[in-house]
Amino acid sequence: MNQAQFGKAPSGERLKRIEHSSNFRNGQFQNLNFTPTFAEDVSKFEMIRDGIFKISKRKAPSVSLPSVKTNLFDLDPQKDLLVWFGHSSYFMQIDGKKILVDPVFSGSASPFSFMVKSFKGSDVYSPEEIPPIDYLIITHDHWDHLDYKTVVELKPKVGKIITGLGTAAHFEHWGFDPKSIVELDWNESSILESGFKITATPGRHFTGRTFKRNQTIWCSFVFQSPSKKIFIGGDSGYDTHFEKIGAEHGPFDLALLECGQYNKSWKYIHMMPEQTVQAAIDLKAKTMMPVHWAKFALSLHAWDEPIQRVTKEAHRLDVPIIHPMIGELVDLSNFGTQTEWWKGIN
């Protein structure tokens, strides 16, 4: 636990700020509504049984996933663009600013490289292939969102870091300049520079890199630029906060929402795919993009079940959806035709 990748617990002034947060009670951050880790109707026996007997034989793809390699150093600076790296990692260029969200390029979502390995073909980018970043956004400190090896290698390229209360302690421990970190509680905003604003908004989840949970807060974010408004969802179970965020901050040009690693046993902390579509509706999103899939197997379902279910529901409800291939360049002003690239992959 003393190894660098585990980070550091908040202390000093950062801890005082946490203790004064209305979202921090009884020694930990709390969700807006009652959120048990496991559903009330699930027994320990069922959890063990499902973990042994109900893991899909297609939990990971049997072949290397297809991808497109985009040179991120050679982008048209006048265009608003997005590139997805699989799971919840993605790059955006908006109004000339370069934004990187929850990058994981180490090949593992774990403190140890031999555990929770990424799918074959999903690691087509490395930190060396990422250009200088204006804003690095970290939604929470779970291993599949905050990757020690990746962020340390990116350190010379990062301008500002935006994250939730408590997570700054990890970055300071890893040698980042405290002045470069913007640490927000839910519903707090920061003017990053003229025309660029970010607001931390709630999620329904939990945090922790060690055995002690919820000492840092989990966030979604509203990112506003002169021409775009983007919802960065992070991890969240479905709840009333989506509708509230939509009423206060919507409509959104694009909502990036988790869709994957769900299970009925932990339905409160990860949405089912159909709920992901409802969340997009609640947010008043003009277009939605499902993330949190196609890189790591953190649940029991088949690797492509999330995208199959979410696209079916989006089409049923006539909700515009994009689902680019890993590395594919997406024009945020003209999404174009989407291909169902996952079909035919076992």
C-alpha positions, -999 to 999 in steps of 0.1 A, spaced: 0 0 0 30 23 3 38 19 -34 34 51 -54 5 39 -76 -18 37 -46 -16 75 -42 -21 94 -10 -49 102 13 -59 139 16 -44 158 45 -39 193 57 -59 221 40 -73 196 15 -87 174 42 -102 204 60 -120 214 28 -134 178 24 -146 178 60 -165 210 54 -182 196 23 -220 190 26 -214 158 7 -190 144 33 -207 128 63 -199 101 87 -163 100 76 -169 96 39 -185 111 8 -221 102 3 -244 97 -27 -274 119 -30 -297 90 -24 -293 57 -6 -269 36 -27 -260 2 -14 -230 -15 -31 -251 -45 -39 -288 -48 -46 -310 -57 -16 -323 -89 -32 -289 -103 -39 -274 -128 -14 -237 -136 -9 -244 -171 -23 -258 -156 -55 -228 -133 -59 -204 -163 -56 -225 -185 -78 -228 -159 -106 -191 -151 -103 -183 -188 -109 -210 -200 -133 -225 -170 -151 -194 -153 -165 -200 -150 -203 -177 -171 -225 -175 -140 -246 -163 -118 -217 -134 -107 -239 -132 -107 -277 -115 -137 -291 -96 -116 -317 -78 -83 -317 -103 -54 -319 -102 -32 -350 -90 4 -346 -80 35 -365 -47 53 -358 -52 91 -359 -22 114 -356 -32 137 -328 -3 160 -335 -16 168 -370 -52 179 -363 -69 209 -380 -69 234 -351 -101 250 -364 -121 218 -360 -139 203 -329 -129 167 -327 -130 136 -305 -110 104 -304 -120 75 -281 -93 52 -267 -117 25 -254 -134 23 -220 -137 58 -205 -106 74 -220 -110 100 -248 -94 130 -263 -113 161 -274 -102 192 -293 -128 220 -288 -124 256 -297 -87 252 -300 -82 235 -266 -71 200 -261 -89 179 -234 -80 145 -222 -104 125 -200 -95 95 -177 -66 82 -198 -55 46 -193 -27 36 -216 -8 11 -194 -26 -20 -206 -41 -27 -172 -68 -13 -149 -52 -25 -117 -23 -16 -93 -5 -46 -108 2 -50 -145 -7 -87 -146 -43 -81 -135 -74 -67 -154 -56 -67 -187 -70 -47 -216 -85 -64 -246 -62 -73 -276 -62 -44 -300 -75 -18 -276 -41 -3 -267 -32 15 -299 -21 47 -282 7 55 -258 15 87 -238 41 96 -264 14 99 -290 -6 124 -270 0 161 -278 3 188 -251 -30 188 -231 -47 220 -219 -71 202 -195 -67 168 -180 -100 157 -165 -102 129 -140 -137 119 -129 -126 97 -100 -97 77 -86 -107 41 -96 -79 22 -114 -98 21 -148 -100 60 -147 -69 72 -129 -39 52 -142 -7 61 -123 17 50 -151 -2 70 -177 -5 103 -158 31 103 -146 43 98 -182 19 126 -194 31 150 -166 53 172 -189 24 176 -213 -4 186 -189 -15 222 -183 -44 220 -158 -58 190 -140 -95 192 -132 -109 166 -107 -131 161 -76 -123 168 -40 -96 146 -26 -80 133 -58 -55 162 -59 -37 144 -31 -27 116 -55 -14 141 -80 6 160 -55 21 128 -42 31 120 -78 50 153 -82 24 175 -100 24 212 -92 -4 219 -68 -11 252 -86 -20 232 -118 -48 213 -100 -84 225 -100 -102 205 -73 -140 208 -72 -169 197 -50 -203 189 -66 -219 220 -81 -187 241 -79 -175 257 -111 -141 270 -123 -135 295 -151 -105 279 -168 -99 309 -190 -120 333 -210 -149 314 -226 -141 280 -209 -159 269 -178 -162 236 -160 -187 225 -134 -185 194 -112 -218 177 -110 -230 146 -91 -228 109 -100 -240 78 -82 -209 58 -75 -180 53 -50 -142 58 -50 -110 44 -35 -76 30 -45 -72 11 -12 -95 -7 12 -109 26 26 -136 39 3 -151 73 -5 -123 95 8 -124 113 -26 -155 124 -44 -168 109 -78 -179 135 -103 -194 141 -136 -186 174 -153 -202 200 -175 -176 214 -199 -185 246 -216 -165 263 -244 -175 293 -266 -193 270 -290 -200 236 -272 -214 222 -241 -203 186 -233 -214 163 -205 -186 141 -192 -204 114 -173 -177 94 -155 -192 64 -137 -227 65 -123 -257 44 -115 -290 58 -127 -307 84 -104 -325 117 -103 -293 138 -107 -294 134 -145 -327 151 -148 -316 179 -124 -283 184 -143 -303 185 -176 -327 211 -162 -299 233 -148 -272 229 -175 -288 213 -206 -292 210 -234 -258 193 -242 -243 190 -277 -229 156 -266 -232 134 -235 -206 108 -229 -222 82 -206 -210 50 -191 -224 18 -206 -207 -14 -195 -194 -33 -165 -230 -34 -151 -248 -63 -134 -281 -66 -116 -262 -73 -84 -246 -38 -84 -274 -19 -103 -271 12 -81 -235 21 -90 -235 12 -128 -263 19 -152 -279 -8 -174 -277 1 -211 -313 11 -213 -308 35 -184 -279 51 -202 -303 61 -229 -328 75 -204 -300 94 -188 -292 110 -221 -329 120 -225 -329 134 -189 -298 155 -197 -314 169 -229 -285 156 -249 -286 162 -286 -264 132 -291 -251 105 -268 -219 84 -268 -216 52 -247 -182 47 -231 -169 23 -203 -168 -7 -226 -146 -24 -252 -113 -24 -232 -116 -42 -198 -138 -70 -185 -150 -58 -151 -183 -76 -150 -198 -109 -162 -215 -99 -195 -202 -104 -230 -178 -77 -242 -202 -64 -269 -235 -68 -249 -234 -31 -237 -232 -16 -272 -258 -40 -286 -283 -31 -259 -277 6 -258 -279 11 -296 -311 -10 -297 -327 12 -270 -314 45 -286 -329 35 -319 -362 25 -303 -365 59 -286 -350 78 -315 -321 92 -295 -291 101 -317 -261 80 -308 -225 77 -319 -202 48 -314 -168 53 -331 -141 27 -334 -111 30 -311 -89 58 -325 -114 69 -351 -116 107 -356 -151 121 -348 -160 156 -361 -181 171 -333 -198 195 -357 -208 167 -382 -210 132 -367 -217 116 -401 -227 80 -407 -219 56 -379 -208 20 -386 -216 -9 -362 -180 -20 -363 -183 -46 -335 -206 -69 -355 -191 -101 -365 -164 -101 -338 -167 -131 -314 
